[in-house]
Amino acid sequence: MSRQLLTCLFLLLVASGLRAQVQFTTENPRVDDINDPDVSIQRIELTAQYTIVYMKFQARKEGFNGRSWPFAIPSPDGRRGGELESTNNIGFQPTSRLYVNQGEHSYKFIRAENIPLEVRRRVQPGERVDFVAYFERIDPGYTTFDLFECKDGRGFVCFNFWGVHIINPLRKNQYSQRTPKPPVQPKQQQPRYTPRTKPGMGEPASPTEPATPAPVQPKETPAPVAVAINGITRDAKTKQPIGATVTYRLLSGAEASGNDPADSVQSATPGGKYRIPIDRRGVYAVTASAKGYFSQSDTLVTNRVDVARDFDLVPIEAGAKITLKNIYFNASKYDLQPESFPELDRLVTVMQTNPTMQIRLEGHTDTVGEFDANVELSRNRVNEVKRYLVEKGIRASRIETVGYGPSRPINTNKTLKERPENRRVEMVIVKV
């Protein structure tokens, strides 16, 4: 066998071995906010040792991306410190970190591939650069992190990402509820004498009739602790309990197949209480619905204790307003993500059930960026939601749209936790 063929086989074996180490992969992860729109995350792989972030930098064909030169460059008019529009430099800072749970834990940068660890790589207009950054392994159970590369400087834009959503469930032994196998009993040796049944009956065992040992009682296996999701379904306006159907489905977990069917329970009247017994622990999608109300959904994680979740359902009446919480877009874009379809399909069902109902979709953004650009982005997003509803058979004349941009925040918008709350799509019932 030639040396070249042996080399190819060796490389294939090495590549397959490295690939086998990948535990979880998230393709095109959803990102809540980005600092530089010219860079994006293509894929995230979690191995036993690393969090591997695959990124793409796409240089604009015209204009300046915002990455500074390592030295001052004179402008054509002779001033120093100007910016050239033909090329720009990129690099990755070795002081970068991954943060989870608002900085509760951080994970160090290990190494990078295809990008220098200083601002010195020249990128031509329109050029694409694919590079990889290795960080310490994010602990299982954390499904959102922030990538902080550096702090922006004069003419320099850092590769920072806020709210990167990944697949990273808890380990199986942390929430698995499988019943343990009973312990194996050691073999019992036959006694030299038969057990006494009456006084004076302890005669030696006959060679042809072996003694019968006393039966061994197996140890009882403790029953697993019962876990449930429970709560109350109420009218959001009056706060009075109402009867509702609560549908649930296992999304992921140690015993999830990925296509488990949905099941449901009824909340009792007049108290509005419901209880979902959990026999397989993991992540559940739970939806509460009642006639004359908008349904409400949530994603709940079950472990070893009960989960409490109350649902306040908004009545279908003129003037009612709800936030469509499960509507997702890519950062700074208005393309609907597939995770948004179940929520929009429920809205389609409501409008089909109420054929005279008219609604207004209101788009909102946070205060980061230019005001006019944010207004346009919010308008494009609600128009995209309207397009989806129309494609599902809802008449366009029943849907109004308006984009408010950052003009109507619901909080101070100063922290990373508050910004996603302001990026929302609200629905107002104009007519029933």
C-alpha positions as CSV (number, residue, x, y, z in Angstrom):
1,M,0.0,0.0,0.0
2,S,1.4,3.4,-1.0
3,R,2.5,5.9,1.6
4,Q,0.0,8.5,0.2
5,L,-2.9,6.1,0.7
6,L,-1.8,5.3,4.2
7,T,-1.6,9.0,5.0
8,C,-5.2,9.5,3.7
9,L,-6.5,6.6,5.8
10,F,-4.8,8.0,8.9
11,L,-6.3,11.5,8.4
12,L,-9.7,10.0,7.9
13,L,-9.4,8.0,11.1
14,V,-8.2,11.0,13.0
15,A,-11.0,13.2,11.6
16,S,-13.7,10.6,12.5
17,G,-12.3,10.2,16.0
18,L,-12.4,14.0,16.6
19,R,-16.0,14.1,15.2
20,A,-17.0,11.3,17.5
21,Q,-16.1,13.4,20.5
22,V,-18.8,16.0,19.7
23,Q,-21.6,15.7,22.2
24,F,-24.0,18.4,21.0
25,T,-24.2,20.5,17.8
26,T,-26.2,23.7,17.3
27,E,-26.4,24.9,13.7
28,N,-27.1,28.6,13.1
29,P,-27.9,29.3,16.7
30,R,-30.4,32.0,17.6
31,V,-28.6,35.1,18.9
32,D,-30.5,37.9,20.8
33,D,-28.0,40.7,19.9
34,I,-24.7,41.2,18.1
35,N,-22.1,44.0,18.3
36,D,-20.8,43.7,14.7
37,P,-23.3,42.7,12.0
38,D,-20.5,41.6,9.7
39,V,-19.6,38.6,11.8
40,S,-22.0,35.7,12.5
41,I,-22.0,32.3,14.4
42,Q,-22.4,29.4,12.0
43,R,-22.2,26.5,14.3
44,I,-21.4,25.6,17.9
45,E,-20.1,22.2,19.0
46,L,-19.8,20.9,22.5
47,T,-17.2,18.2,23.3
48,A,-16.2,16.8,26.6
49,Q,-13.4,19.4,26.8
50,Y,-14.3,22.4,24.6
51,T,-17.0,24.8,23.5
52,I,-16.2,25.3,19.8
53,V,-17.6,28.4,18.1
54,Y,-17.5,28.5,14.3
55,M,-17.8,32.1,13.0
56,K,-17.9,33.9,9.6
57,F,-16.7,37.4,8.9
58,Q,-18.1,38.8,5.7
59,A,-16.4,42.0,4.5
60,R,-18.6,44.5,2.7
61,K,-17.9,45.0,-0.9
62,E,-18.0,48.8,-0.3
63,G,-17.4,50.8,2.8
64,F,-15.6,50.2,6.1
65,N,-16.5,47.4,8.4
66,G,-15.3,49.1,11.5
67,R,-12.1,47.0,12.3
68,S,-9.3,49.5,12.9
69,W,-5.8,49.5,11.4
70,P,-3.0,48.9,13.9
71,F,-1.5,52.2,12.9
72,A,-2.7,55.6,11.8
73,I,-3.4,55.9,8.0
74,P,-3.7,59.3,6.4
75,S,-6.9,60.1,4.5
76,P,-6.7,61.2,0.9
77,D,-7.1,64.8,2.0
78,G,-3.9,64.5,4.1
79,R,-5.6,64.2,7.6
80,R,-4.2,61.4,9.9
81,G,-6.5,58.9,11.5
82,G,-8.7,58.6,8.5
83,E,-10.3,55.3,7.4
84,L,-9.7,53.6,4.1
85,E,-12.6,51.9,2.4
86,S,-10.7,49.4,0.4
87,T,-9.5,47.0,3.1
88,N,-9.8,46.4,6.9
89,N,-8.0,44.2,9.4
90,I,-9.5,41.6,11.7
91,G,-8.3,39.6,14.7
92,F,-9.5,37.9,17.8
93,Q,-8.5,38.9,21.4
94,P,-7.1,36.1,23.6
95,T,-8.8,37.7,26.6
96,S,-12.2,36.9,25.3
97,R,-14.6,34.9,27.6
98,L,-18.0,33.1,27.5
99,Y,-20.4,34.1,30.3
100,V,-23.6,32.4,31.5
101,N,-26.4,33.5,33.7
102,Q,-25.5,37.2,33.8
103,G,-21.8,36.5,34.6
104,E,-22.4,33.8,37.2
105,H,-19.8,31.6,35.5
106,S,-17.1,32.4,32.9
107,Y,-15.2,30.2,30.5
108,K,-11.7,31.0,29.2
109,F,-10.5,31.3,25.6
110,I,-8.2,28.4,24.6
111,R,-7.2,29.0,21.0
112,A,-8.3,30.1,17.6
113,E,-7.9,28.9,14.0
114,N,-7.7,30.9,10.8
115,I,-7.6,34.3,12.6
116,P,-4.7,35.9,14.3
117,L,-4.8,36.8,18.0
118,E,-4.1,40.4,17.3
119,V,-5.5,43.0,14.8
120,R,-3.3,42.4,11.8
121,R,-5.1,40.2,9.2
122,R,-6.0,42.2,6.1
123,V,-9.3,41.4,4.6
124,Q,-10.2,42.5,1.0
125,P,-13.6,44.0,0.2
126,G,-16.2,41.2,-0.3
127,E,-13.9,38.6,1.2
128,R,-15.3,35.9,3.5
129,V,-13.2,34.6,6.4
130,D,-14.3,31.5,8.3
131,F,-12.6,31.0,11.7
132,V,-13.0,29.0,14.8
133,A,-12.6,29.9,18.5
134,Y,-12.1,27.3,21.3
135,F,-13.3,27.9,24.8
136,E,-13.6,25.9,28.0
137,R,-16.6,23.6,28.0
138,I,-19.8,25.2,29.2
139,D,-21.3,23.3,32.1
140,P,-24.3,21.1,31.1
141,G,-27.6,22.7,31.7
142,Y,-26.7,26.2,30.5
143,T,-28.4,26.8,27.2
144,T,-27.7,30.5,26.7
145,F,-24.3,32.3,26.9
146,D,-22.7,35.7,26.0
147,L,-19.5,35.8,24.0
148,F,-17.5,38.9,25.0
149,E,-14.4,39.5,23.0
150,C,-13.4,43.0,24.0
151,K,-14.6,46.5,24.6
152,D,-15.0,48.7,21.5
153,G,-12.3,51.3,21.0
154,R,-11.8,54.3,18.6
155,G,-12.7,52.9,15.1
156,F,-12.7,49.4,16.5
157,V,-15.7,47.1,16.7
158,C,-15.5,43.9,18.8
159,F,-17.0,40.5,18.0
160,N,-19.4,40.4,20.9
161,F,-22.6,38.2,20.9
162,W,-25.4,38.5,23.5
163,G,-27.9,35.7,24.2
164,V,-26.5,32.8,22.1
165,H,-28.9,29.8,22.4
166,I,-27.4,26.3,22.2
167,I,-28.4,22.7,22.8
168,N,-26.7,21.7,26.1
169,P,-29.0,19.6,28.3
170,L,-28.2,18.3,31.8
171,R,-26.5,15.0,32.1
172,K,-28.7,12.0,32.2
173,N,-27.9,11.1,35.8
174,Q,-29.1,14.5,36.9
175,Y,-32.7,14.1,36.0
176,S,-33.2,10.5,34.8
177,Q,-35.9,8.7,36.7
178,R,-35.2,5.1,35.6
179,T,-35.9,2.6,38.4
180,P,-32.6,1.1,39.5
181,K,-32.1,-2.7,39.2
182,P,-32.5,-4.7,42.4
183,P,-29.1,-5.8,43.9
184,V,-27.8,-9.2,42.9
185,Q,-28.0,-11.6,45.9
186,P,-25.0,-13.8,46.6
187,K,-25.4,-17.5,46.2
188,Q,-26.3,-19.2,49.4
189,Q,-24.2,-22.2,50.5
190,Q,-26.2,-25.3,51.6
191,P,-26.0,-25.8,55.4
192,R,-24.5,-29.0,56.8
193,Y,-27.6,-29.6,58.9
194,T,-31.3,-29.2,58.1
195,P,-32.9,-26.2,59.8
196,R,-34.8,-27.0,62.9
197,T,-38.6,-27.0,62.5
198,K,-39.4,-28.6,65.9
199,P,-37.4,-29.1,69.1
200,G,-35.0,-32.0,68.6
201,M,-35.4,-32.2,64.8
202,G,-31.9,-31.0,63.8
203,E,-30.7,-34.2,62.3
204,P,-27.9,-34.2,59.7
205,A,-29.0,-33.7,56.1
206,S,-29.3,-36.9,54.1
207,P,-26.8,-37.2,51.2
208,T,-29.7,-37.8,48.8
209,E,-31.9,-35.1,50.2
210,P,-30.0,-31.8,50.4
211,A,-31.2,-29.3,52.9
212,T,-33.4,-26.6,51.7
213,P,-32.1,-23.1,52.7
214,A,-34.5,-20.6,54.1
215,P,-35.9,-18.3,51.4
216,V,-34.0,-15.0,51.0
217,Q,-36.3,-11.9,50.9
218,P,-35.2,-9.4,48.2
219,K,-34.6,-5.9,49.4
220,E,-37.3,-3.5,48.4
221,T,-36.3,-0.9,45.8
222,P,-37.4,2.6,47.0
223,A,-40.0,4.1,44.7
224,P,-39.0,7.2,42.8
225,V,-40.2,10.5,44.2
226,A,-43.3,11.7,42.4
227,V,-42.8,15.0,40.4
228,A,-45.4,17.1,38.8
229,I,-46.1,20.4,37.0
230,N,-49.0,22.2,38.7
231,G,-50.6,25.5,38.9
232,I,-53.8,27.5,38.3
233,T,-55.4,28.8,35.1
234,R,-57.0,32.2,35.5
235,D,-58.6,35.0,33.6
236,A,-55.9,37.6,33.1
237,K,-58.3,40.5,33.5
238,T,-60.4,39.4,36.5
239,K,-57.8,37.1,38.1
240,Q,-60.6,34.6,38.6
241,P,-59.9,30.8,38.1
242,I,-61.2,29.3,34.9
243,G,-61.4,25.8,33.5
244,A,-58.9,25.2,30.7
245,T,-57.1,22.4,28.8
246,V,-53.4,22.1,29.6
247,T,-51.5,20.3,26.8
248,Y,-47.9,19.1,27.4
249,R,-45.2,17.3,25.4
250,L,-41.7,16.1,26.3
251,L,-39.2,18.0,24.1
252,S,-35.8,16.7,25.3
253,G,-34.4,14.7,28.2
254,A,-32.7,11.5,29.0
255,E,-35.7,9.4,27.9
256,A,-37.1,11.7,25.1
257,S,-37.3,10.3,21.6
258,G,-37.7,13.8,20.0
259,N,-41.2,13.0,18.6
260,D,-43.2,12.2,21.7
261,P,-46.9,12.7,21.3
262,A,-48.7,15.4,23.2
263,D,-51.0,14.7,26.1
264,S,-53.4,16.9,28.1
265,V,-55.1,17.4,31.4
266,Q,-58.1,19.6,32.5
267,S,-57.9,22.2,35.2
268,A,-60.6,21.6,37.7
269,T,-63.5,24.0,38.1
270,P,-64.2,26.2,40.0
271,G,-60.7,26.3,41.5
272,G,-58.8,26.3,38.1
273,K,-56.1,23.9,39.5
274,Y,-54.3,21.5,37.2
275,R,-51.6,18.9,37.8
276,I,-49.4,17.1,35.3
277,P,-47.7,14.0,36.7
278,I,-44.2,13.7,35.3
279,D,-42.8,10.1,34.9
280,R,-40.0,11.2,32.5
281,R,-38.0,14.2,33.5
282,G,-36.7,16.7,31.0
283,V,-37.9,19.8,29.1
284,Y,-41.6,20.1,28.5
285,A,-43.7,22.4,26.2
286,V,-46.8,23.3,28.1
287,T,-49.8,25.2,26.6
288,A,-53.0,26.3,28.4
289,S,-56.1,27.1,26.3
290,A,-59.8,27.8,26.9
291,K,-62.7,28.8,24.8
292,G,-63.0,32.6,24.5
293,Y,-59.3,33.1,25.5
294,F,-55.9,33.3,23.8
295,S,-53.8,30.3,24.6
296,Q,-50.5,30.7,26.5
297,S,-47.4,28.6,26.3
298,D,-44.2,28.0,28.2
299,T,-41.2,25.7,28.2
300,L,-40.5,24.1,31.6
301,V,-37.7,22.0,32.9
302,T,-38.5,19.2,35.4
303,N,-35.9,17.7,37.7
304,R,-36.5,16.4,41.2
305,V,-39.0,18.9,42.6
306,D,-42.4,20.0,41.5
307,V,-42.6,22.9,39.0
308,A,-45.3,25.6,39.7
309,R,-46.6,27.6,36.7
310,D,-49.8,29.6,36.7
311,F,-51.4,30.7,33.3
312,D,-53.2,34.0,33.0
313,L,-55.3,33.8,29.8
314,V,-56.3,37.0,28.0
315,P,-60.0,37.1,27.0
316,I,-60.7,37.6,23.3
317,E,-62.4,41.0,23.4
318,A,-61.9,44.4,21.7
319,G,-58.9,46.3,23.2
320,A,-57.1,43.3,24.6
321,K,-53.4,43.2,24.1
322,I,-51.0,40.3,24.3
323,T,-47.3,39.8,23.7
324,L,-46.4,37.0,21.2
325,K,-43.5,35.8,23.3
326,N,-42.5,32.9,21.1
327,I,-41.7,34.9,18.0
328,Y,-38.0,34.8,17.0
329,F,-35.9,36.6,14.4
330,N,-32.2,36.7,13.7
331,A,-30.3,39.6,15.2
332,S,-30.9,42.8,13.2
333,K,-33.0,40.9,10.7
334,Y,-36.7,40.2,10.1
335,D,-36.7,36.6,8.8
336,L,-39.0,34.4,11.0
337,Q,-37.3,31.5,12.6
338,P,-39.0,28.1,12.5
339,E,-39.4,28.2,16.3
340,S,-42.0,30.9,15.7
341,F,-44.4,28.8,13.7
342,P,-46.2,27.0,16.5
343,E,-47.2,30.3,18.2
344,L,-48.3,31.8,14.9
345,D,-50.3,28.7,14.0
346,R,-52.2,29.0,17.3
347,L,-53.0,32.6,16.3
348,V,-54.2,31.4,12.9
349,T,-56.6,29.0,14.7
350,V,-58.0,31.7,16.9
351,M,-58.6,34.0,13.9
352,Q,-60.3,31.1,12.0
353,T,-62.5,30.4,15.1
354,N,-63.4,34.1,15.2
355,P,-63.9,35.0,11.5
356,T,-64.9,38.7,12.2
357,M,-61.9,39.4,14.5
358,Q,-59.5,42.1,13.4
359,I,-56.1,42.7,14.9
360,R,-53.2,45.1,14.9
361,L,-49.6,43.9,15.1
362,E,-47.2,46.3,16.9
363,G,-43.4,45.8,16.5
364,H,-40.9,47.1,19.1
365,T,-37.1,47.0,19.4
366,D,-34.6,48.0,22.1
367,T,-32.8,51.3,22.1
368,V,-29.5,50.1,20.7
369,G,-28.6,51.5,17.3
370,E,-30.1,54.2,15.1
371,F,-33.7,55.2,15.8
372,D,-34.8,55.3,12.2
373,A,-33.2,51.9,11.5
374,N,-34.9,50.4,14.5
375,V,-38.3,51.7,13.4
376,E,-37.9,50.2,10.0
377,L,-36.7,46.9,11.5
378,S,-39.8,46.7,13.7
379,R,-42.1,47.5,10.8
380,N,-40.5,44.8,8.6
381,R,-40.8,42.3,11.4
382,V,-44.6,42.7,11.9
383,N,-45.1,42.8,8.2
384,E,-43.3,39.4,8.0
385,V,-45.7,38.1,10.7
386,K,-48.6,39.4,8.7
387,R,-47.3,37.7,5.5
388,Y,-47.2,34.3,7.4
389,L,-50.8,34.7,8.6
390,V,-52.0,35.6,5.1
391,E,-50.3,32.6,3.6
392,K,-52.2,30.5,6.2
393,G,-55.5,31.8,4.8
394,I,-56.2,34.9,6.9
395,R,-57.4,37.9,4.9
396,A,-54.9,40.7,4.8
397,S,-57.7,43.3,5.5
398,R,-58.1,41.8,9.0
399,I,-54.5,42.6,10.0
400,E,-53.0,46.1,10.6
401,T,-49.3,46.6,11.2
402,V,-47.3,49.4,12.9
403,G,-43.6,49.6,13.8
404,Y,-42.8,51.7,16.9
405,G,-39.1,50.9,17.0
406,P,-37.5,51.8,20.4
407,S,-40.1,54.5,21.3
408,R,-42.1,52.3,23.7
409,P,-39.8,50.4,25.9
410,I,-41.2,48.4,28.9
411,N,-38.1,48.8,31.0
412,T,-35.0,51.0,31.3
413,N,-33.2,49.0,28.5
414,K,-29.9,49.3,30.4
415,T,-29.0,45.7,31.1
416,L,-28.5,42.7,28.9
417,K,-31.5,41.0,30.6
418,E,-33.8,43.9,29.8
419,R,-33.0,44.4,26.2
420,P,-34.7,41.1,24.9
421,E,-37.9,42.1,26.7
422,N,-38.1,45.3,24.6
423,R,-37.6,43.3,21.3
424,R,-41.2,42.1,21.0
425,V,-44.3,41.7,18.8
426,E,-47.6,42.7,20.4
427,M,-51.1,42.0,19.2
428,V,-54.1,44.3,19.9
429,I,-57.7,43.2,19.1
430,V,-59.3,46.0,17.1
431,K,-62.7,44.2,16.6
432,V,-64.2,40.9,17.6
